[in-house]
Each structure stands twice: as structure tokens, then as C-alpha cells.
Amino acid sequence: MPQHVRGVVAHAKGEPVRVETIAVPDPGPGEAVVAVQTCGVCHTDLHYREGGINDDFPFLLGHEAAGVVESVGPGVTDVAPGDFVVLNWRAVCGRCRACRRGRPQYCFDTHNARQRMTLLDGTELSPALGIGAFAEKTLVAAGQCTKVDPAVSPAAAGLLGCGVMAGIGAAINTGGVGRGDTVAVIGCGGVGGAAVLGSRLAGAARIIAVDLDPRKLETARRLGATHTVDARRTDPVEAVRDLTGGFGADVVIEAVGRPETYRQAFYARDLAGTVVLVGVPTPEMKIELPLLDVFGRGGALKSSWYGDCLPSRDFPMLVDLHLQGRLDLDAFVSETVALDEVEDAFVRMQKGDVLRSVVVL
């Protein structure tokens, strides 16, 4: 029998979200129902509400979540009722060409639950990133559940489900930041701040945080930035070069997702350095660079999708580092809010007042 729970639904582009009763079906083969404990308020959820992802309304928002597995469907063996899990939006298939080559983090056939959650009138909901966790319970593919140490705070653990993992992974997995490297991070919100933290964890000698907001620059310092650049007053490219002996950074992480800041990242890197794009652009954005500069500067231009993470490998490791006191995930939790405060949390997020609001259920 379907369960009726409360969830946050976006009905149309730009309209305020509403808390409504939704129906969560019993899990089918390969599926799990998770009782959600926390869910971070991420820019991606706002993109869904604004129609920036697609127009498959209505959306059940929320995806950066942790909770406890309540029930599982036939054939599920990796998780069981009672397991504390972080939800991920890339359940790997194990069969595609990437998985067969031992690179499951690049799986080309990731999947979600086959059944749909619905409104009470039967209208099917599109769960954000295949999760839909601004809800008391949600239905996901069992492969979207990653078991972690239950000693961790759910509010901190859930953030690994998207933004924090994206930033840490952009530095460590995609950018390959290593000991003694110089790193510049352009855009120091939740993802960029996590890239700063990941760079420090990887042993970077110099971490340069670039942003327009002095509050975000101060947060970046707390997370491990050794230098900050106020882009309202200083040209970021010149500033990064000045701080690196005129050469540029070994790795530049662009966490904004705009052509202007990507161009800055390109020219702020050292010869043979690496640019990592982890900020999410919109479909109409384009970038133009002199092809001779692309050729002449060498190095690598990379995109980081979900921090090139493998949840089964990375989530437990990062939780363990947090519990050891080596990775401060709590630093990203600016406030906790109730389910019916998501719309207000979007406003504070847009104003830059918070690093992460976290819904506690």
C-alpha cells in the first residue's frame, strides 16, 4: 500500500513551492523507501523550480539527503531496513563500457527508481535528480543509497549527496590536486568552499579563494584558503598571477558556471595547468577562446560532474575523515529549517546569506 507523506512540490516555473501530501509506493525490484532525516537546500533545486533543468513539472524537490532505509524491494542485497544512508543521484549500472573498464564513476547508464511518486490525484511527480528528498519519505533505486557510519550527524552527512562532494571531488578526483600545488577557486559558495576544503585535504600549499562577496571569502579562509581575492575590486587573473610569481595556479576550479568566470579560470592557470569546471552553466551560455591560446597553453580543460565521485568509495571515506576531525562538514551547515520553510531558504540562498540551509524532518 502506498504511504502518504508531506513533500515540497514545484508546480510551475517561478511559482513558490508548496508542501503537499504525496503518495510513495511500496518499493519494487531494485528499489528502496528511505525515511528522510535531513536534506540540504541546493541551487539545483532552485534551478528545477525556475525551469532551468527541464519543464517536466510538477517536481518533487530535494536531493542532498541522508536518512534510514525503511523497506527494500525484491533483489536488493546491498542495503537493508535500518541502514543509515546518504542518497546519491548516480546509481551505477555495473554493465556499461565505463563500468566494464573499471571506471564506474563515469557510468553511462546510471538509473533511478522505476516507479513514480504521485500527488493524491494520481499526478506523477518528477523527483529532483531522481531523489525527491524534501519529503518525509522518498522512493529511490537501492543503488542510490550509500551506507555510512551512523555516528555522523545526518545534517553533515547529507551534504555529501551533492554540493560538498562536488566541490571536494572537483579538487581531489578531477583536478588531481596534490601536495605543494597552488590552487585557485573562483566562486566560494557551497561547492567552491568544498573545493577549498578538498584542496587543503589534498595538501595544496597555496589556496586562493576568489569571490565578489566578502562573507564568502571569510568562510573560505575558515575552510582553508591561504589567500583571498575580492573580485569587485581586483582583476582575478592579475591577482592570481601576482600571488604565484606571475605564473598562475597549477589548478583553477571554476565553481560559478559562467563564461566570464571560466575565461578568468583559463587565463589564471599556469602553463600546462588544469582548469576544472564544476559550476553548472545554463543551456544558452557559450564560451569563446582563441584556439591558439588553447593550444599554446597546454594542460587540461576538464569538467567535473558530481566531483567524478564513486559514492560507494567516497562517501564512507569522507564521513570517516569527518569523524576523525580531519574534515569539517559541520562548517557548511548555516542553519536548519523545517519542510515548510524551503521557499524562504531559497531567498536566503539567493542573497548569499547562507552556505547551506538544511531541512530537518
N, C-alpha and C positions, 0 to 999 in steps of 0.2 A: 504494500500500500504506500502511495506517495506520502511524504511528510510535508506539512505546511509550516513554513518558517518566514521570517522577515528578511527582506533584502532590498538593496538600493538599486533602483531601476532608472535608466535614462531613456525617455520615450522619443525624443526628437532633438534635432540639432540645436544646441544652445539653450534648451529648456532646463530649468532647475531639476535636479534629480529628486526622486520621491522614494520613500520607504513603503514597500508594498508586501503583501503576502504572496509568496511564490510556492510552487509545488516542486519538491525534489523527489524524483523517482527512486525506487529501490535500485541498488547497483546491479547492472547486468554483467555479462562476461568481461573480465578485464577492467572492471570499474570499482570505484570506492566512494563511499559517502564520508565526508570529513566534517566533524563539528569544529567550526572555525573559532579560534580564540582571539586572534589579532589579525589585522590587515592594514598595511601601510597605504597612505593616500599618495598615489604616484601621478606624475604628469601624464602618463599614458592613459590613465582613467579619464582625465580631463580631455585628452585628445579624442577618446571614444565619444564623450558627451558632445564635443564640438564637431563631430563628423569627420575628424581628421584621419581616422583609420579606415573606415568604410561606412556605408549607410545601412547596415543590417540591424536597424533598430527593431524592437527595444533591446537595450543592452542591460545585462546584469553586471554591474561594475565590480572592481576589486580583484586583485591578483597577487599581491605581495603579502602572503599569508602563512600562518602557522596554526596548527590545530591537532586534534586527535582523531584518528581513524575510528569511525563508528561501526561501519559494516563494509564488507567486500563482496564482490560478485564471484561467480564461478571462475576457476582457473587462476585466481590471484594467490600468489605464494610469497611475494617479496614483502608485503605488509600485512598486518593483521589488526583486528579491532583492539584498541588500546594503545597502539603505537603513536608516539608524538612525532609529527612530521612537518617539514617545510614543503610548501607546494611550489612546483616549478611548471613553467609553461612549455617545456620541450621534452616530453616523454619519448625517449629514443626507441627506434623500431628493432634494432639489432640485426636487420636483414639488408639494408640498403648498401650501396657501394662504399659509402663512408664508414658505416659500421663494420663491414666486412674487412676493410683495410685497417681496422684498429683505431679509427678516429670517430668514435661515436659522438663527440662534442660537435661534429659537423653533420650530424644525421640529417638526411634529406627527406625523411618521411616521418617526422615527429607527429604525434597524434594526441587527441583529447578524447573525452567520453563520447560515445556514440549517441546516447540518449540526450534529450534536451530537457532542461528545467523550463517550467512554464509559469505564466500567470494563472490565476484561478479560472479564467475563462478559456484556458487552453492555448493562449498565445505563446508561441515558443520564444524563449529568450536566447540572446547571443551572449554567452559568458565572456567577459573581457579576458583576452589571451587564453581562452579555453578553460578559465578557472571560475570567475564569478564569485569572489570571496567577500564582498561586502554583504554577507548573509550569515545567518546563524549556522547554516549547514550548506554544503555545496557538493555537487557530484563531479568527479574528475576521473580520468584514466588512472589506474593504480600506479602506472609508471610516473605520474606527476607527483607522487608522494615520496619524499626522501626522509628516511628515518634519521634523526639526530638525537644527541644526548638530551633527555628531558630535563636536566638540571638547568638548562639555559632559559632565560626569560623569553616567553613567546613573542613579546614586542620586539626584542632584538633579533631573535631567530628569523622571524617572518620577513625582515627586510632583506635577507639573503635571497629571497624568492625573486627579486628583480633588481632594484636600483643599486643596492650595495654590492651585490655580486657583479653587476655590470661594470661598476667602477673598478673594483678590486681586480676583476678578470681582465679589464682593458689594460691595466698596468702589468700584471704578472703573466697572464696567459697570452694575450695578443701582442702587447708591447715588448714582452720579454725583458722588463726592467731588471737589471742586475746590480750587484754590489759596485758602488763607486760611480754609478751613472748619474747624469744630470737629467732631470725630468721637468717639463713644464706642463701644467694642467690649465687649460683655458675653459673657464666656466666651473664654478665651485659650489654648485648646488649639491643635491644628494649624491648624484653619480660622480661628479667631479671631486667632491670631498672624499668619496670612497676610493677614487683613483689616487688621491694624495696619500690616503692611509695605506693602500696597497703598495705604492711606491716606497713608502717608508718601511713596510714589512719586508720588501724585497731587497732592502739595503741601499737604496739610492743615496748618494752623498749630498745632492742638492736638489731640492724640490721647489719649483717656482709656481706659485698659485696666481692666476690671472682672473680678475673679475671686475665688474662695474660696481658691485655692492660691497662697501667696507665691512658689513656684517658677515658676509660670506668669506671675505678674506681673513677676518679674525677667526672664524670657525676653521678655516683651512690651516691656520697656524696651530690651532689646538690639535688638529689631526696629524700634523707632522710637516707642514710646509716650512721650509727654511727661509724663503723669501716670498714677498707678495708684490703684485703689480696692480695698481689701480688704473684700469683701462680707461677711466673717464679722463684722466689727467696725463697719461703717458702712453706712447705708442707701444703696444705689447711686444712687437717684433724687436724694436730697438732695445727695449728694456731687457728682454731675454738675452739678446746678444751682449749687452753690457755686462750682464751677470755671468756670462760664460766666456769671457775673454774674447768676445767678438765672433765666436764660432756658432753659437746656437746650441740647443739642448740635444742630447742623444735620443730622447723620446719626447714627443709632444702629443699630449692626449687632448683631443677636442671634444668637450663634453657639452657643447651648446647645440650643434647641428644646424649651423647657418653658413652660407657661402663666405661671408665676411670673416668669420672666425676660423673657418677651415683654411682660408688663404693665409691668415696670420700664422696658423699652425705650420703650414707648409714652409713658410719663409723663416720661422723661428727655430727650425731644426738644423742641426749640424749636417754637413755633407755626409752622406751615407747613413744619416739618422732615420728614425722611424716616426711617421705620423699615424696616430690611431684615431679614427672617427668612431666615437661611441655615442655622441649626441644624435638624436633622431631627427632628420630633416623631414620636411613636408614634400608631397609629390611634385609640386611646381618648382622647387628650388633647383638651380643649376650652378655649376662651378666652371669657370674658365681660367686656365693657367697656360702660360707659354709652354708648348711641348718641349722646347729646347731646355727650359728650366727643369722640367720633369726628368728629362734625360740627363742633364748635366749635373744635377744634384745627387743622383744615385739614391741609394737607400730604399725604403719601403713605404708605401702608402697602403694602410690596412683599415678595414672596417672591423669593428668588434661587436658581434651580435650576441647579446647576453653574456658578454665577457668571455666568449669562447669557453664557457664552463661546461663541465660534466657534473650535474648535480650530485650524483651518487658518489663522486670523488671529492668534490669541492665543498659541498655544504657541511658534511660532518667534520672535515678538516678545519674549516673556518670557525665552526662552533667550538671545537676543541681549543683552538687558539684563543678564542674569546674567554673560555672558562679558565684558561691558564693565565689570563691577564695580559696577553700579548696583542689582542685585537679588540679595541673598544667599540663594540657595536652599539652599546647604550648611548654613545655620543650622538648618534643620528636621530634618536627619538626626542623630538622637540616638545611634543605634547601627546596626550592620549585623549580621544574623543569617543562619543557614543555613535551608534549607527545613524541616528537621525541628524548628526552634525557634519556629515560629509560635504554638503554644499558649502557650509561656512568654511570648512577646511580647504576647499578648493580656492576660495577667495584669499585666505591667508597664504596659501602656497603661491598664488599668482603675484602677490605683493612681496614675496621673498621674506615673509615674517617667520617661516619655519624651515627647518631642514627636512623633517618628516613628521607629519601628523600620523598617529597610529590609532585605528579604530579598535577598541577593546569590546569583545562581546561576552 
